[in-house]
Amino acid sequence: MMGMVVGDDQGEQPIMSDLQDFYIAEPIALVTIFKYRLNCDFNGNDIEHERAHSYSQCANLCLNNALCNHFTFNLVGNHCFMKRTQADTLEKPMSHDQGICGFFPTRLKNVEM
């Protein structure tokens, strides 16, 4: 078992460690990867719509919605369209000059884009 460390402005504090003097100097962040494409739109399958400042904020909105597995961010008006497909694969996105579309591979299988 590896040790876990919590850091604050007072320094790192070991929580559990089987390794003596084992410290993690950097904070640990859980990273979820999303893939995206410029100039595209996933048509339909909308579950929710919100404003967002960027496509990465739209991706975070989708990530925080347990039903969302793909999204389209529209640059005109900064609209984030969170979407869900019941299938394991997505349909090919449509061309859209003002859109950025993305998906989470971990929430879908057999995805090509």
C-alpha positions in Angstrom: 0.0 0.0 0.0 1.3 3.4 -0.9 1.0 6.4 1.5 -1.4 9.3 1.0 -0.4 12.8 1.9 -2.5 15.8 2.6 -0.9 19.2 2.0 -1.8 22.6 3.3 0.1 25.8 3.9 1.8 24.1 6.9 3.3 21.4 4.7 2.5 17.8 3.9 1.0 15.5 6.5 1.3 11.8 6.0 -2.1 9.9 6.5 -1.1 6.3 5.9 2.2 5.0 4.7 4.0 1.7 4.5 7.0 3.5 3.1 9.1 5.5 5.5 9.7 9.1 4.4 7.4 8.8 1.4 5.8 12.2 0.6 3.9 13.6 -2.3 4.9 17.2 -2.8 2.3 18.0 -5.4 -1.5 18.0 -4.9 -3.2 15.0 -6.4 -6.0 15.7 -8.9 -8.4 13.2 -10.4 -8.3 13.9 -14.2 -11.2 12.9 -16.5 -10.3 13.2 -20.2 -12.7 14.4 -22.8 -12.2 14.5 -26.5 -13.4 17.4 -28.6 -13.6 18.6 -32.2 -13.9 22.1 -33.6 -16.6 23.1 -36.0 -19.1 20.4 -35.2 -22.3 19.6 -33.4 -23.9 16.5 -32.0 -27.5 16.9 -33.2 -30.3 15.9 -30.8 -30.2 13.9 -27.5 -30.3 17.1 -25.4 -30.9 16.6 -21.7 -30.0 20.0 -20.4 -28.9 23.4 -21.6 -26.9 26.0 -19.7 -24.7 29.0 -20.4 -20.9 28.4 -20.2 -17.9 30.6 -20.8 -15.9 28.0 -22.7 -16.0 24.5 -24.1 -14.0 23.3 -21.1 -16.5 24.8 -18.8 -19.2 23.0 -20.8 -17.3 19.8 -20.5 -17.2 20.3 -16.7 -21.0 20.9 -16.6 -21.5 17.6 -18.6 -19.0 15.8 -16.3 -20.9 16.9 -13.2 -24.2 15.7 -14.7 -24.4 11.9 -14.2 -26.6 11.5 -17.2 -24.4 13.5 -19.7 -22.0 11.6 -21.9 -21.4 14.1 -24.7 -22.0 17.8 -25.3 -22.0 20.6 -27.8 -20.7 24.1 -27.0 -22.1 26.8 -29.3 -19.8 29.8 -29.6 -22.7 32.1 -30.4 -24.2 33.0 -27.1 -22.0 30.6 -25.2 -24.6 27.8 -25.0 -23.7 24.4 -23.6 -26.0 21.6 -24.7 -25.5 18.5 -22.5 -26.5 15.3 -24.2 -27.0 11.6 -23.6 -27.1 8.7 -25.9 -28.3 5.3 -24.8 -26.1 3.6 -27.3 -22.5 2.7 -26.6 -21.4 4.7 -29.7 -22.1 8.2 -30.9 -23.4 9.1 -34.3 -20.9 11.0 -36.4 -21.1 14.8 -35.6 -22.5 17.3 -38.1 -20.5 20.2 -39.4 -21.2 23.4 -37.6 -19.1 26.6 -37.9 -19.9 27.9 -34.5 -19.8 24.6 -32.5 -17.4 22.6 -30.5 -18.5 19.1 -29.6 -17.0 16.7 -27.2 -17.5 13.4 -25.3 -16.1 11.4 -22.4 -14.6 8.1 -23.6 -15.0 6.6 -20.2 -18.8 7.1 -20.5 -19.0 5.6 -23.9 -17.5 2.6 -25.7 -16.4 2.1 -29.3 -16.3 5.8 -30.0 -14.7 7.2 -33.2 -14.7 10.9 -34.0 
